[in-house]
């Protein structure tokens, strides 16, 4: 079964339009497209030392390339699901924050044998893009149908929280997955 990575950060923020960098996730190729691999959806993990931000901007900034961002987000959802299935730790490390990677490792540890997940249907909606201090934050709601191994397809709904340094030192990194109610 796929891993539901539940990381609650309180108020999650994302990227402001002020940085005109290519919209590519960490690990994508030069054109921003991901390699053919992907991720889990599991556990409950709350990183230590996360404090509520003092100043917060909400919504999506004017001029932000929402369509391009969502297109890339969907590709990365599939990529990360495949990396989880394959236990591709290098890819998982490349596209997640240290805290998220630690949570994923804890969820992968007890799993034995191969896993196969088909993303049958996938929709995405950009909920918020903001900048807090030295970090851009983005929250994306994913919903659709997933089939794990030989089970019937099941509906899912979750919000992925991504972060990226304002300095542009890395691409977008997965910081948390919150199961939507």
N, C-alpha and C positions, 0 to 999 in steps of 0.2 A: 504494500500500500504506500502511496506517495506520502511524503513527509509534510505535515502542515506546520510551517515555521511561524510561530506566533510570537512576534516581538512587538511589545507595546511601548512606544516612546512618548506617550502623552501627545503633545502637539507636534506634528511632523511638518516639516517645511521643505521647499524645493528651490529650483533654479530660477533666477530672475533673468529677464531678457538682456540685462546690462552686459552680459558676456556673450559675444557673438562667436562662440566656438561651435564646431560641427557637433551636431546632436548624435553622438555615438556612445554606446555603452562601453564599459570596460571590457576588453577582450574582443571587441569587434575588429574587423579588418579595416584597412585604410578608408574604405567607403562607408564604414560604420555597420556593415552587415556582420552578424555573428557567425562563428564557425558552427558546424552542425553538431551540437551537443546541447544539454540543458539541466534543470534543477528539481528540488524537493518542495514539499509543502508540509511542514510539521511543527513540532514542539513549542513549548512555552519557554521563553527566555527573556529576561529583562536585564539589560546591561547595567552594571554598577556605575554610579556617577552621572547618570543622565538627569539633568535639571531642566525645569521648565524655562523656556527662553523669555527674556525680558521684553523683547519687541518682536512682533509677528506681523507679516503681511500675508493676506490670504488671496485665494483665487489664482487665476492664470494671467500673467502680465500681457498687456496689449502687444501684439506682434509676435508672440511666442509661437513657434512652429508646432502647434498641437498635433496636427495630422502626421507630420514626420515623426514626432516623438512617440505617438501611439503606434505607428507602424513598426518602429524599432522596438518598442516595449513588447509587442506581440511576438516578434521574432525571438526576443530574449527570453520570454516566458517559455517558449517551446525549447529553446536551447538549454535553459537551466533544468527543465524537466528531464531532458535526455541525459544531461550530465549527472543528475541524481540517479537515474535508472542505471547508468553505467558506472556509478561510483567514481566518476572522473573528478578526483580531488583537486587536480591542478586547475581545471576550469572553474570549479566551485570557489576556490581560493581567489582566483583572478577577478571574479565578478561580485564578491561579497565583502562586507566590512569584516574586520577581525572578529567582532562579537557574533555576527551572523554565521560566519564560518565555524566558530566554536560550537554554536547551537546545532548546526547541520551535522558536524562530526558526531556529536552526542546522539543524534537521531539515527545516523547511519550505522553506528557501532553494533547494535543488536541484530541488524538485518543480515540475513544470509541468503545466498542465491541471487540469481538475476531478477530484475524487475523490468517490466515494459509498460509504459504509459502512452496511450494515444490521446492527443488533444483533439477531440471530435468537433468541438465548436468553441470559439473563443472571441469574446468581445472585450473591448477595453475602453475606459473613459478616464481622461486626465482630470483628477479632482482638484489638485492644488499644485502651484509652483511658487516657491518663495526662496528668499535668502535670509539666513540667520547667521550673523557673525561671519566666519570664514567658510561657511557651507551653503551650498544650494541644496534644496530639498524638493522632491516631487512625489506625489502620491497618485497611484494609478489603481482604479478598480477593475479587476478582471472577473468575468463571469462566463460560464459556458458549460460544456459537458466534457468529462474526462472518463476514459475507460482504463482501468488498471488491470494488467495481466489479462485474465480471461473473464473478468467480471463484466456486468452490464455497465454501460455508460451512466455516470451519475453527475448531477448538477453540482456546481461549486460556485462560490462567490468569495473573493478575498481582495484585500487592498495591499498592494506592494508599496513600500516606502523606500525611495532611492535617495542617495546623497552623492554629492560631487563637490570637491573643494573649489572655492572661488578661484584659487590660483590655477586651476586646470591641470594640476599634477596627475590626476587620474580621470578616467571616464566615470560614468554613473556606476555606483556600487549598490547592491541590494543590502539595505540596512534592516529590513523587517518585513514580515508578512503577517497580516492581521486577518483572521477569518471574519468575514462580514456576517452580520446577523440576518 
